[in-house]
């Protein structure tokens, strides 16, 4: 992986910002890749949980807010959402710097110092502001508290839109999120797909008798659709991951569905390489795990929505089901079983989302911002620099 100095004498200092380093998921993988590529760049965040932290974050200079010292922060960080604006407003970046902000919630609240430039890699506008019906139902069990929080959402949406104005350039992790940025903030953006470590996975000649899911077990990911479909069909499904929805899912699962809980990377990699197919039943902003499965040459059975529409080629690297119902998923499973799949073609599709591609596109976008005499057009909010990325054509902007 190429490494870049964040502070050469001819460039503005680069600083990384992320919502929190508490749960290690797809968004944290993006920051991990950026931190490896720019090892001199400090990481500003609200709070960090040492347990389960990616190794690169132990080596990086991480600057936490005062929320780091709150008791129970690792367990209750989502319930303390109303404190994050104040936490980020307490952080201070260097003047004349460039902030690469990884955001799906509150990191945009960071104060913008004199002469600074903000480039925001948006995983999604905050779901609990802009899609409260689906999010709050899953995250807040107490109906009275849920009603109170719902009443605050118009204020948070107004404030989130206001904070978006300080961003010089939005990057979207998919066309799906690009459309959401336009709807929520009225802003154009450039699509830069997140980095997937495709080199970690290889095509295997071995194929087992099971399909696979690797996911946090939370309700909005709709793992229940897969559990019900595979239980009714009597087909083998292995689920790797843990979360608050696990007890409910285990209660509804038949003997053909196996829960492994959290598993080390080696087990995940082996399971990806030997499964019959990867099942992706929810609607995600992008979705890294279907790409990882394709890097193993394995087809994907996905719900026809969200990021899967951009990473899965229908009838070439996977099949879709159209309704969020068990019957629809079972029909897609039968369709999958009736086809012959080319592992090398599936692998080639996954390689479009490599870490090297992500870093090259990101470097090309950041370059004018890091240069002291950057063109004005590239730094005006709402404007997008004229960039042609490595795919040989113009990056989709506002499309």
C-alpha positions, 0 to 999 in steps of 0.5 A: 500500500502506498504511503504518503507524508501528511506534512511535506513542506509544500503541502497543507497538513492533513488530519483525519476525522471519524465519528467514533472508534468504538465498533469496528465495521466498514466505516472504520475500515475506510479510516484504517486504510487512510491512516495506513496511507497517511501515517503522519495524520492525527485522527480526531474522534469523539471516543475510542474503545481499546477492545477490538480496535484495529491495530493501525489505530493503536499506532496512530495519534488518536485525539479523543474528545471529553466523551472518552472519559464518560462511564459506559461509553462503549456500551451506551454510545448510541444512546448518548447521541445528543452529546456528540455535537458538543464533543466535536465542537470541543475539538480543535484542528490546525488552521490552514489544514485539510480535514478528511472527515469520515462521517455517518453521524456527527463528525461534521460538527467539528469547528472549521478553523481559519483557512481550513478545507473540509473534504467529507467522505459520507457513508450516509447522512445520519440514519436516525435524523433522516430515516427515523422510522426504521432506525429508532424502532430498532435502536431505542426499545423504550416507547416513551424515550423513542417518542421524545427522541423522534420529537428532536429529529426536526431540530437535528435535521436542521442542524445537520443540514447547516453543518453540511454547508462547511464541507468544501467537497462531499465524497459519497461511498455509493450512488445510493448515498450520492442521491441521499446527499443531494436529497438531504443537503442539496449538494453534489458529490463524487462517488468513491467506492470504499476500499475492500481488501480483496487481496485477503481473499482467494478463489478456492476450489473447495465448496461446502454445502452451506450459504453464509452471512457475516454481519452485525445482528441488528434488526435493520439488516433483515437477517430474519428474512434469511433465517426464515427462508433457509429454515422453511427450505431446510437449506444450510445457512451459517451466520457469523456475527453477534448483536442485540438481535441474536436471541430473537434470530436464534429463537426463530431458526430451525436446525439448518441454521447455525450461529457461530457468533463473532469469529476471527478473520481466519474463520471468516476468510475460510467460510467466505472461500468455501460457502456456496453463496453469500446472502445479503438480505438487507438494504445497505449504503454500500455493503463490503461483505458481498464484495469480499465474497465475490473476491472468493469467486462466490455468487451473492444472493441479495435484496434488490436495493441499496449498494448491492445494485452497484456491486453485484452483476445480475446473473453474472456474479449473483441474483436478486430477490425483489420483495423483503419476504421469505418467499421471494428470497427462496425463489432467488435461492432456487434461481441461484441453484439452477445456474452455473457460476464462473468464479474467475468472472466473479473475482474480477468484478470484486477487484473493481473495489480494491484498496489500491483503486480507493487510494488512487482516487482519493489521492487525486481528489485530495491533491488540489486541497493539500496544495497551498495554491489550490484552484478556487473552484475546487474549494467552493462549497457546492462545487465539484472539481473536474476530475477524471478517475481511473475507470477511464471516464468522468466520475458520476456527479449529481447523477 
